[in-house]
Amino acid sequence: MFKRVCVIGVGLIGGSIAKAARVNELVGTFVGFGRIDDVENLQLAKDLNVIDEFYTDIETAVKAADCVIIATPVVATESILRLLKPFWSDNTIYFDVGSTKGNVIDAAKAVFGFVPNNFIPAHPIAGAENSGVGAALVDLFVNKRLIITPVENTNAAALHKTKLFWEKIGAIVSIMDVRQHDSVLAATSHLPHLLAFALVDMLGQRDEQEDIFKYAAGGFRDFTRIASSDPTMWQAICAANKSELLPLLDQFKDELTKIEQLLETDNYTQLFELFSYANTARQRFLHQTEKEKCV
């Protein structure tokens, strides 16, 4: 599909894209780009055969590339676009993998004054507890959601080719409005991460934390697994999507207050009804997920 792809940010996501595309024979040559202080990671990516070559000079890195993938934390999107601007090519497809999309669109407008029609904002809903290119997985995107958020002037051919690329590495691709994306992901991904971080932070500061963690069962491990995610990345995601997160946090506080009141008043009938509704709602979610996998 592409002769030469430059990956900016060869970590878990960027490295997994490269691995998957290589296995599926979608790309001729993979080039990595990073800062001078990222050379050790870039060399590791090359040693692992994730990329073929790497550069710390952006002009050299993107030269002759027919696809450029921005796989850096969302907070770096604007600075990366500024690096790319002098060498931007109408013959190249550019896409990012950021977890928020409104700030990516804003970054493009800040740099170019508009969103280039060959820049395709995308978000693979996939990840792992570990970060870095050493954690990259060839099947990270298989049967995982991938959301593309085109704008009015997005080039149809570039959009189609980007969609096809993701599908060929196993992703289930959806097209979505930018605002809708940020709203949905705030509720289903960003808020759960905040809650996991908050619970572990609270328990970790208690005097008996050793006993708490020592005797924690599988439920605690399952619920708090995502608190092992990269703090730097999640700090940036929360900052980028705070306008969607703050109302959700208010709603969640109201829900906790409701449960608190039910306990204080010994209203276990309504507490059971709340638990039952949540149980049924999650079963619907699991059923829908399994059904989609079979399609």
TORMARDO-906066 format. One record per residue (C-alpha): residue number from 1; residue in three letters; x, y, z negated. Coordinates in Angstrom, 1 decimal. Layout:
> NUM,ALA,X,Y,Z
...
END
This chain:
> 1,MET,0.0,0.0,0.0
> 2,PHE,2.8,2.4,-0.9
> 3,LYS,6.4,2.4,0.4
> 4,ARG,8.0,4.3,-2.5
> 5,VAL,6.4,5.1,-5.8
> 6,CYS,7.9,7.4,-8.5
> 7,VAL,6.8,6.7,-12.1
> 8,ILE,7.2,9.7,-14.4
> 9,GLY,7.3,8.3,-17.9
> 10,VAL,8.3,4.6,-17.7
> 11,GLY,6.7,3.4,-20.9
> 12,LEU,4.0,0.9,-21.7
> 13,ILE,1.5,2.2,-19.2
> 14,GLY,3.9,3.3,-16.5
> 15,GLY,5.9,0.1,-16.9
> 16,SER,2.8,-2.1,-16.8
> 17,ILE,1.6,-0.4,-13.6
> 18,ALA,5.0,-1.1,-12.0
> 19,LYS,5.0,-4.7,-13.1
> 20,ALA,1.5,-5.4,-11.9
> 21,ALA,2.0,-3.6,-8.5
> 22,ARG,5.3,-5.5,-8.0
> 23,VAL,3.7,-8.9,-8.6
> 24,ASN,0.8,-8.0,-6.3
> 25,GLU,3.3,-6.8,-3.6
> 26,LEU,1.7,-3.3,-3.4
> 27,VAL,4.8,-1.2,-3.5
> 28,GLY,8.2,-1.4,-1.7
> 29,THR,10.4,0.6,-4.1
> 30,PHE,9.8,1.8,-7.6
> 31,VAL,11.7,4.9,-8.8
> 32,GLY,11.7,6.0,-12.5
> 33,PHE,12.1,9.6,-13.6
> 34,GLY,12.9,10.9,-17.1
> 35,ARG,14.9,13.5,-19.0
> 36,ILE,18.6,13.2,-19.7
> 37,ASP,17.9,11.9,-23.2
> 38,ASP,15.6,9.2,-21.7
> 39,VAL,18.4,7.5,-19.7
> 40,GLU,18.7,4.6,-22.1
> 41,ASN,15.0,3.7,-21.7
> 42,LEU,15.3,4.2,-17.9
> 43,GLN,18.3,1.9,-17.8
> 44,LEU,16.3,-0.7,-19.8
> 45,ALA,13.4,-0.4,-17.3
> 46,LYS,15.9,-1.1,-14.5
> 47,ASP,17.5,-4.0,-16.3
> 48,LEU,14.1,-5.5,-16.8
> 49,ASN,13.4,-5.2,-13.1
> 50,VAL,10.4,-2.9,-13.8
> 51,ILE,12.0,-0.2,-11.6
> 52,ASP,14.5,-0.3,-8.8
> 53,GLU,16.3,2.9,-9.5
> 54,PHE,16.0,6.0,-11.7
> 55,TYR,16.9,9.7,-11.7
> 56,THR,16.9,12.6,-14.1
> 57,ASP,16.5,15.1,-11.2
> 58,ILE,12.9,15.5,-10.2
> 59,GLU,13.7,16.6,-6.6
> 60,THR,15.7,13.4,-6.0
> 61,ALA,13.2,11.2,-7.8
> 62,VAL,10.2,12.2,-5.7
> 63,LYS,11.9,12.5,-2.4
> 64,ALA,10.2,10.4,0.2
> 65,ALA,7.7,9.1,-2.4
> 66,ASP,4.2,8.5,-1.0
> 67,CYS,2.8,8.0,-4.5
> 68,VAL,3.8,9.7,-7.8
> 69,ILE,2.4,8.4,-11.1
> 70,ILE,2.4,10.7,-14.1
> 71,ALA,2.5,8.4,-17.1
> 72,THR,3.5,10.8,-19.8
> 73,PRO,1.6,11.8,-23.0
> 74,VAL,-1.3,14.2,-22.1
> 75,VAL,0.4,17.1,-23.8
> 76,ALA,3.2,17.0,-21.2
> 77,THR,0.9,17.1,-18.1
> 78,GLU,1.2,20.8,-17.5
> 79,SER,5.0,20.8,-17.8
> 80,ILE,5.3,17.8,-15.4
> 81,LEU,3.1,19.5,-12.8
> 82,ARG,5.3,22.5,-13.0
> 83,LEU,8.3,20.4,-12.3
> 84,LEU,6.5,18.8,-9.4
> 85,LYS,5.1,22.0,-7.9
> 86,PRO,8.2,23.0,-5.8
> 87,PHE,8.3,19.6,-4.2
> 88,TRP,4.6,18.9,-3.9
> 89,SER,3.8,17.1,-0.7
> 90,ASP,0.4,16.9,1.1
> 91,ASN,1.4,13.5,2.3
> 92,THR,1.8,12.0,-1.2
> 93,ILE,-0.9,10.8,-3.6
> 94,TYR,-0.5,11.9,-7.2
> 95,PHE,-2.4,10.5,-10.2
> 96,ASP,-2.1,10.5,-14.0
> 97,VAL,-3.1,8.0,-16.6
> 98,GLY,-4.0,10.4,-19.5
> 99,SER,-6.6,9.5,-22.1
> 100,THR,-8.3,12.9,-21.7
> 101,LYS,-9.2,14.5,-18.5
> 102,GLY,-10.5,18.0,-19.2
> 103,ASN,-7.0,19.2,-20.2
> 104,VAL,-5.5,17.5,-17.2
> 105,ILE,-7.8,19.5,-14.9
> 106,ASP,-7.0,22.6,-16.8
> 107,ALA,-3.3,21.9,-16.5
> 108,ALA,-3.5,21.6,-12.8
> 109,LYS,-5.5,24.8,-12.5
> 110,ALA,-2.9,26.6,-14.7
> 111,VAL,0.0,25.5,-12.5
> 112,PHE,-1.6,25.7,-9.0
> 113,GLY,-4.6,27.9,-9.5
> 114,PHE,-6.7,25.0,-8.4
> 115,VAL,-6.7,21.2,-8.5
> 116,PRO,-4.7,19.9,-5.5
> 117,ASN,-7.0,17.6,-3.4
> 118,ASN,-4.4,14.8,-3.5
> 119,PHE,-4.2,14.8,-7.3
> 120,ILE,-6.5,12.1,-8.6
> 121,PRO,-7.1,12.2,-12.4
> 122,ALA,-7.3,8.6,-13.7
> 123,HIS,-7.5,6.9,-17.1
> 124,PRO,-6.9,3.1,-17.6
> 125,ILE,-8.7,2.0,-20.8
> 126,ALA,-6.0,-0.4,-21.7
> 127,GLY,-3.2,-0.4,-24.2
> 128,ALA,-1.3,-2.3,-26.9
> 129,GLU,0.0,-1.9,-30.4
> 130,ASN,3.6,-1.6,-29.2
> 131,SER,4.9,1.2,-27.0
> 132,GLY,7.8,1.5,-24.6
> 133,VAL,8.8,-0.2,-21.4
> 134,GLY,9.9,-3.3,-23.3
> 135,ALA,6.2,-3.8,-24.2
> 136,ALA,5.0,-3.5,-20.6
> 137,LEU,2.7,-6.3,-19.5
> 138,VAL,2.0,-7.5,-16.0
> 139,ASP,-1.7,-8.2,-16.8
> 140,LEU,-2.4,-5.2,-19.0
> 141,PHE,-5.1,-3.9,-16.6
> 142,VAL,-6.8,-7.1,-15.7
> 143,ASN,-10.5,-6.8,-16.3
> 144,LYS,-10.0,-3.5,-18.1
> 145,ARG,-11.9,-0.3,-17.3
> 146,LEU,-10.3,2.4,-15.2
> 147,ILE,-12.0,5.7,-14.9
> 148,ILE,-11.3,8.1,-12.1
> 149,THR,-12.6,11.7,-12.5
> 150,PRO,-12.5,13.4,-9.1
> 151,VAL,-13.4,17.1,-8.6
> 152,GLU,-15.3,18.8,-5.8
> 153,ASN,-12.4,19.1,-3.4
> 154,THR,-10.8,15.7,-4.0
> 155,ASN,-9.6,14.1,-0.8
> 156,ALA,-11.8,11.2,0.0
> 157,ALA,-9.0,9.1,1.6
> 158,ALA,-6.7,9.7,-1.4
> 159,LEU,-9.5,8.8,-3.8
> 160,HIS,-10.2,5.6,-1.9
> 161,LYS,-6.6,4.5,-1.8
> 162,THR,-6.1,5.2,-5.5
> 163,LYS,-9.3,3.3,-6.4
> 164,LEU,-8.1,0.3,-4.2
> 165,PHE,-4.7,0.3,-5.9
> 166,TRP,-6.1,0.0,-9.3
> 167,GLU,-8.5,-2.7,-8.2
> 168,LYS,-5.7,-4.7,-6.7
> 169,ILE,-3.9,-4.7,-10.1
> 170,GLY,-7.0,-6.1,-11.8
> 171,ALA,-8.8,-3.0,-13.1
> 172,ILE,-12.6,-2.5,-13.0
> 173,VAL,-12.9,1.0,-11.5
> 174,SER,-15.6,3.6,-12.3
> 175,ILE,-16.0,7.1,-11.0
> 176,MET,-17.1,9.6,-13.7
> 177,ASP,-17.5,13.3,-14.3
> 178,VAL,-14.7,14.9,-16.3
> 179,ARG,-16.8,16.1,-19.2
> 180,GLN,-18.7,12.8,-19.4
> 181,HIS,-15.4,10.9,-19.6
> 182,ASP,-14.0,13.0,-22.5
> 183,SER,-17.3,12.7,-24.3
> 184,VAL,-17.6,8.9,-23.9
> 185,LEU,-13.9,8.3,-24.8
> 186,ALA,-14.1,10.5,-27.8
> 187,ALA,-16.8,8.3,-29.2
> 188,THR,-15.5,4.9,-28.1
> 189,SER,-11.7,5.3,-28.5
> 190,HIS,-10.6,8.5,-30.1
> 191,LEU,-12.9,8.5,-33.1
> 192,PRO,-12.2,4.8,-33.9
> 193,HIS,-8.5,5.5,-33.9
> 194,LEU,-9.0,8.5,-36.2
> 195,LEU,-11.0,6.3,-38.6
> 196,ALA,-8.4,3.5,-38.6
> 197,PHE,-5.6,6.0,-39.3
> 198,ALA,-7.6,7.7,-42.0
> 199,LEU,-8.4,4.4,-43.8
> 200,VAL,-4.8,3.2,-43.8
> 201,ASP,-3.6,6.7,-44.9
> 202,MET,-6.1,6.7,-47.8
> 203,LEU,-5.3,3.2,-49.0
> 204,GLY,-1.6,3.6,-48.5
> 205,GLN,-1.5,6.5,-50.9
> 206,ARG,-3.2,4.6,-53.7
> 207,ASP,-1.0,3.4,-56.7
> 208,GLU,-2.0,-0.2,-56.1
> 209,GLN,-1.2,-0.1,-52.4
> 210,GLU,1.0,-3.2,-52.6
> 211,ASP,-1.8,-5.3,-53.9
> 212,ILE,-4.3,-3.8,-51.4
> 213,PHE,-2.2,-4.7,-48.4
> 214,LYS,-1.0,-8.0,-49.9
> 215,TYR,-4.5,-9.3,-50.4
> 216,ALA,-6.2,-7.7,-47.4
> 217,ALA,-8.0,-10.3,-45.3
> 218,GLY,-8.6,-10.6,-41.6
> 219,GLY,-11.3,-7.9,-41.5
> 220,PHE,-8.9,-5.3,-42.7
> 221,ARG,-6.3,-6.4,-40.2
> 222,ASP,-8.8,-6.3,-37.3
> 223,PHE,-10.3,-2.9,-38.2
> 224,THR,-6.9,-1.2,-38.8
> 225,ARG,-5.0,-2.8,-35.9
> 226,ILE,-5.2,0.4,-33.9
> 227,ALA,-3.5,2.4,-36.7
> 228,SER,-0.3,0.7,-35.4
> 229,SER,-0.6,2.8,-32.2
> 230,ASP,1.9,5.5,-31.4
> 231,PRO,1.3,8.5,-33.7
> 232,THR,2.8,11.0,-31.2
> 233,MET,0.5,9.9,-28.5
> 234,TRP,-2.6,10.0,-30.7
> 235,GLN,-1.7,13.4,-32.1
> 236,ALA,-1.7,14.7,-28.5
> 237,ILE,-4.9,12.9,-27.6
> 238,CYS,-6.8,14.3,-30.6
> 239,ALA,-5.5,17.8,-30.0
> 240,ALA,-6.5,17.6,-26.3
> 241,ASN,-10.0,16.3,-27.1
> 242,LYS,-10.8,18.1,-30.3
> 243,SER,-13.9,19.9,-28.9
> 244,GLU,-15.5,16.4,-28.5
> 245,LEU,-14.1,14.9,-31.6
> 246,LEU,-15.2,17.5,-34.2
> 247,PRO,-18.9,17.1,-33.6
> 248,LEU,-18.5,13.3,-33.8
> 249,LEU,-16.7,13.6,-37.1
> 250,ASP,-19.6,15.6,-38.5
> 251,GLN,-22.0,12.9,-37.3
> 252,PHE,-19.9,10.2,-38.9
> 253,LYS,-19.7,12.1,-42.2
> 254,ASP,-23.5,12.3,-42.1
> 255,GLU,-23.7,8.5,-41.6
> 256,LEU,-21.4,7.9,-44.5
> 257,THR,-23.5,10.2,-46.7
> 258,LYS,-26.6,8.3,-45.7
> 259,ILE,-24.9,5.0,-46.8
> 260,GLU,-23.7,6.7,-50.0
> 261,GLN,-27.3,7.8,-50.8
> 262,LEU,-28.7,4.3,-50.1
> 263,LEU,-26.2,2.8,-52.6
> 264,GLU,-26.8,5.5,-55.2
> 265,THR,-30.6,4.9,-55.1
> 266,ASP,-30.3,1.1,-54.9
> 267,ASN,-32.1,1.2,-51.6
> 268,TYR,-30.8,-2.1,-50.3
> 269,THR,-33.7,-2.7,-48.0
> 270,GLN,-32.7,0.3,-45.8
> 271,LEU,-29.1,-0.6,-46.1
> 272,PHE,-29.9,-4.1,-44.7
> 273,GLU,-31.9,-2.5,-41.9
> 274,LEU,-28.9,-0.2,-41.1
> 275,PHE,-26.5,-3.2,-41.1
> 276,SER,-29.0,-5.3,-39.0
> 277,TYR,-29.3,-2.5,-36.4
> 278,ALA,-25.5,-2.2,-36.1
> 279,ASN,-25.1,-5.9,-35.8
> 280,THR,-27.7,-6.1,-33.0
> 281,ALA,-26.1,-3.1,-31.2
> 282,ARG,-22.7,-4.7,-31.3
> 283,GLN,-24.1,-8.0,-30.0
> 284,ARG,-25.6,-6.1,-27.1
> 285,PHE,-22.2,-4.6,-26.4
> 286,LEU,-20.4,-8.0,-26.5
> 287,HIS,-23.1,-9.6,-24.3
> 288,GLN,-22.8,-6.7,-21.7
> 289,THR,-19.0,-7.0,-21.8
> 290,GLU,-19.0,-10.8,-21.2
> 291,LYS,-21.6,-10.4,-18.4
> 292,GLU,-19.5,-7.8,-16.6
> 293,LYS,-16.5,-10.1,-16.8
> 294,CYS,-18.5,-12.8,-15.0
> 295,VAL,-19.5,-10.5,-12.1
END
